């Protein structure tokens, strides 16, 4: 446990971030999750343990972590910003029934030929969102 805490502190410092208790807590929370939570879900999680975090603090911590490329913002549904500590290239699956989100390894999908897009676009990258029903929602009731 202490080794993980030391690793988080070192990672934050290596990115030039000041290590605050709130920033540490937000990053540690994201590292332990794979469900791509919203800022509100992170806040709820943090306040269950120690009810001292504010929404503004969580948002400012997420912004600092994003700018340092330690977390990424994921937009998988209209108007909902989710966060992911997996900053390696990957795609996502989103269940249309329950809303569950899962990572899809980058190599699982073939490459997309970006040269076929309009030459007027300056494409920086892409990720694919696959939608359907997860295994839990496919089971008969």
C-alpha positions as CSV (number, residue, x, y, z in Angstrom):
1,X,0.0,0.0,0.0
2,X,2.8,2.4,0.9
3,X,4.7,1.4,-2.2
4,X,1.6,2.4,-4.3
5,X,1.3,5.7,-2.5
6,X,5.0,6.4,-3.1
7,X,4.6,5.6,-6.7
8,X,1.7,8.0,-7.1
9,X,3.6,10.7,-5.4
10,X,6.6,10.1,-7.6
11,X,4.4,10.1,-10.8
12,X,2.8,13.4,-9.8
13,X,6.1,15.0,-9.1
14,X,7.7,13.7,-12.3
15,X,4.9,15.5,-14.2
16,X,5.7,18.8,-12.4
17,X,2.6,18.6,-10.3
18,X,2.4,19.7,-6.7
19,X,1.2,16.8,-4.5
20,X,-1.8,17.9,-2.7
21,X,-4.0,15.5,-0.7
22,X,-6.9,16.1,-3.0
23,X,-4.9,15.6,-6.2
24,X,-3.4,12.5,-4.7
25,X,-6.9,11.2,-3.8
26,X,-8.4,11.9,-7.2
27,X,-5.5,10.2,-9.0
28,X,-5.4,7.2,-6.7
29,X,-9.2,6.8,-7.1
30,X,-8.9,6.8,-10.9
31,X,-6.0,4.3,-10.9
32,X,-8.1,1.9,-8.9
33,X,-11.1,2.1,-11.3
34,X,-12.0,0.8,-14.7
35,X,-15.5,2.1,-15.0
36,X,-14.6,5.6,-16.4
37,X,-16.3,7.6,-13.7
38,X,-17.7,11.1,-13.9
39,X,-16.3,13.9,-11.6
40,X,-19.5,13.5,-9.5
41,X,-18.9,9.8,-9.1
42,X,-15.3,10.4,-8.0
43,X,-16.4,13.1,-5.6
44,X,-19.0,10.7,-4.1
45,X,-16.3,8.0,-3.7
46,X,-13.9,10.3,-2.1
47,X,-16.4,11.8,0.3
48,X,-17.4,8.3,1.5
49,X,-13.9,7.9,2.9
50,X,-13.3,11.4,4.1
51,X,-16.1,13.9,3.5
52,X,-13.8,16.9,2.9
53,X,-13.7,17.1,-0.9
54,X,-15.6,19.7,-2.9
55,X,-16.8,19.5,-6.5
56,X,-14.5,22.5,-7.4
57,X,-11.5,20.7,-6.0
58,X,-12.2,17.5,-7.9
59,X,-12.6,19.4,-11.1
60,X,-9.4,21.4,-10.6
61,X,-7.5,18.2,-9.7
62,X,-8.9,16.4,-12.9
63,X,-7.9,19.4,-15.0
64,X,-4.3,19.4,-13.6
65,X,-4.1,15.6,-14.1
66,X,-5.4,16.0,-17.7
67,X,-2.9,18.7,-18.5
68,X,-0.1,16.5,-17.2
69,X,-1.4,13.6,-19.4
70,X,-2.0,11.4,-16.4
71,X,-5.7,11.0,-17.1
72,X,-7.9,11.5,-20.1
73,X,-11.4,12.8,-20.6
74,X,-13.6,10.4,-22.4
75,X,-16.8,11.5,-24.1
76,X,-18.9,8.4,-24.8
77,X,-22.4,9.9,-24.4
78,X,-23.7,13.4,-25.0
79,X,-23.1,15.8,-22.2
80,X,-21.2,13.4,-19.9
81,X,-17.5,13.7,-19.3
82,X,-15.9,10.6,-17.9
83,X,-12.3,10.1,-16.8
84,X,-9.8,7.4,-17.4
85,X,-6.3,6.9,-15.9
86,X,-5.4,4.6,-18.8
87,X,-3.8,7.1,-21.1
88,X,-2.4,4.4,-23.5
89,X,-4.2,4.3,-26.9
90,X,-7.3,2.1,-26.6
91,X,-11.0,2.0,-27.7
92,X,-14.2,1.7,-25.7
93,X,-17.3,-0.5,-25.5
94,X,-20.4,1.1,-24.1
95,X,-23.5,-1.0,-23.1
96,X,-26.6,0.6,-24.5
97,X,-28.7,-1.0,-21.8
98,X,-26.9,-0.4,-18.5
99,X,-24.3,2.1,-19.6
100,X,-21.3,0.0,-18.5
101,X,-18.0,1.0,-20.2
102,X,-15.1,-1.2,-20.9
103,X,-11.7,-0.7,-22.5
104,X,-11.0,-2.4,-25.8
105,X,-7.3,-3.0,-26.6
106,X,-6.0,-0.8,-29.4
107,X,-4.8,-3.9,-31.3
108,X,-8.3,-5.6,-31.2
109,X,-9.5,-3.4,-34.0
110,X,-7.7,-3.0,-37.3
111,X,-6.1,0.3,-38.2
112,X,-8.2,3.0,-39.9
113,X,-6.9,4.6,-43.1
114,X,-6.9,8.2,-42.2
115,X,-5.5,9.2,-45.6
116,X,-9.0,8.7,-47.0
117,X,-10.4,11.6,-45.0
118,X,-10.7,15.1,-46.2
119,X,-7.3,16.8,-46.8
120,X,-8.8,19.9,-45.2
121,X,-8.8,18.1,-41.8
122,X,-5.7,18.1,-39.6
123,X,-6.4,14.7,-37.8
124,X,-4.5,14.3,-34.6
125,X,-5.8,10.8,-33.8
126,X,-8.9,8.7,-33.3
127,X,-10.5,6.2,-31.0
128,X,-13.5,4.0,-31.6
129,X,-16.6,3.6,-29.4
130,X,-18.3,0.3,-29.9
131,X,-21.9,0.1,-28.7
132,X,-24.1,-2.8,-27.9
133,X,-25.2,-4.9,-24.9
134,X,-22.8,-6.3,-22.4
135,X,-22.8,-9.9,-21.3
136,X,-24.7,-9.1,-18.1
137,X,-27.5,-7.4,-20.1
138,X,-27.7,-10.2,-22.6
139,X,-28.6,-12.8,-20.0
140,X,-32.2,-13.8,-19.8
141,X,-34.0,-12.4,-16.7
